[in-house]
Amino acid sequence: MVYRGYIDDLRNTDNAWVEAEIWNFHYGSNILVPNLRQDGMAIWKDVTNSRGFLIQTSILHEIARIHHGFFE
């Protein structure tokens, strides 16, 4: 688990807020994921720094660090 806790979100109010558990699973390119949903509910997505809140950006930096990658 990379992060567990409060997430800054536009839907947050004084009485309701968003919390998340963020997990990072890293598979090599030769591993097949047979149980990945095919109905469009789960997708692979490139990560960019074009939008997002500070907490999400810091989590992506941490994941890049774990995998000796780079996230600008």
Kinemage of the C-alpha trace (Angstrom):
@kinemage 1
@onewidth
@group {chain A} dominant
@subgroup {mainchain}
@vectorlist {calphas} color= white
{ca met a 1} P 0.000 0.000 0.000
{ca val a 2} L 1.389 3.371 -1.008
{ca tyr a 3} L -1.166 5.616 0.699
{ca arg a 4} L -4.206 5.358 2.929
{ca gly a 5} L -6.196 8.359 4.063
{ca tyr a 6} L -7.844 11.630 3.141
{ca ile a 7} L -7.914 12.733 -0.509
{ca asp a 8} L -8.472 16.368 -1.446
{ca asp a 9} L -11.523 16.324 -3.720
{ca leu a 10} L -14.058 18.841 -4.993
{ca arg a 11} L -16.860 16.734 -3.457
{ca asn a 12} L -15.493 17.126 0.078
{ca thr a 13} L -17.625 19.065 2.562
{ca asp a 14} L -17.497 19.711 6.310
{ca asn a 15} L -19.576 16.565 6.863
{ca ala a 16} L -18.342 14.269 4.087
{ca trp a 17} L -14.968 13.659 2.489
{ca val a 18} L -13.129 11.227 0.267
{ca glu a 19} L -10.704 8.677 1.676
{ca ala a 20} L -8.707 6.215 -0.394
{ca glu a 21} L -6.376 3.250 -0.268
{ca ile a 22} L -3.849 3.409 -3.069
{ca trp a 23} L -2.038 0.207 -3.941
{ca asn a 24} L 0.707 -0.237 -6.487
{ca phe a 25} L 1.102 -3.563 -8.258
{ca his a 26} L 3.953 -3.752 -10.738
{ca tyr a 27} L 3.967 -6.599 -13.240
{ca gly a 28} L 6.637 -7.324 -15.818
{ca ser a 29} L 5.632 -7.152 -19.462
{ca asn a 30} L 5.709 -10.942 -19.809
{ca ile a 31} L 2.992 -11.518 -17.198
{ca leu a 32} L -0.571 -11.893 -18.410
{ca val a 33} L -3.430 -10.622 -16.284
{ca pro a 34} L -6.241 -13.040 -17.215
{ca asn a 35} L -8.799 -11.602 -14.805
{ca leu a 36} L -8.586 -8.014 -16.065
{ca arg a 37} L -12.103 -6.914 -16.872
{ca gln a 38} L -12.923 -6.706 -20.563
{ca asp a 39} L -16.146 -4.689 -20.212
{ca gly a 40} L -14.424 -1.309 -20.062
{ca met a 41} L -14.671 -0.987 -16.266
{ca ala a 42} L -10.900 -1.329 -15.877
{ca ile a 43} L -8.404 0.218 -18.257
{ca trp a 44} L -4.675 0.821 -18.569
{ca lys a 45} L -3.947 4.523 -18.529
{ca asp a 46} L -0.831 6.616 -19.071
{ca val a 47} L -0.101 8.858 -16.110
{ca thr a 48} L 0.582 12.523 -16.748
{ca asn a 49} L 1.011 15.508 -14.488
{ca ser a 50} L -1.551 17.554 -16.413
{ca arg a 51} L -4.069 17.657 -13.585
{ca gly a 52} L -4.542 16.454 -10.073
{ca phe a 53} L -4.230 17.552 -6.511
{ca leu a 54} L -1.016 17.723 -4.525
{ca ile a 55} L -1.622 14.455 -2.661
{ca gln a 56} L -2.133 12.477 -5.872
{ca thr a 57} L 0.988 14.030 -7.394
{ca ser a 58} L 3.073 13.153 -4.333
{ca ile a 59} L 1.776 9.566 -4.451
{ca leu a 60} L 2.761 9.271 -8.125
{ca his a 61} L 6.228 10.605 -7.269
{ca glu a 62} L 6.523 7.919 -4.571
{ca ile a 63} L 5.485 5.143 -6.971
{ca ala a 64} L 8.030 6.385 -9.535
{ca arg a 65} L 10.723 6.401 -6.833
{ca ile a 66} L 9.882 2.822 -5.783
{ca his a 67} L 10.356 1.639 -9.370
{ca his a 68} L 13.395 3.846 -10.078
{ca gly a 69} L 11.262 5.773 -12.542
{ca phe a 70} L 10.647 9.424 -13.215
{ca phe a 71} L 7.503 11.477 -12.825
{ca glu a 72} L 7.718 15.203 -13.506
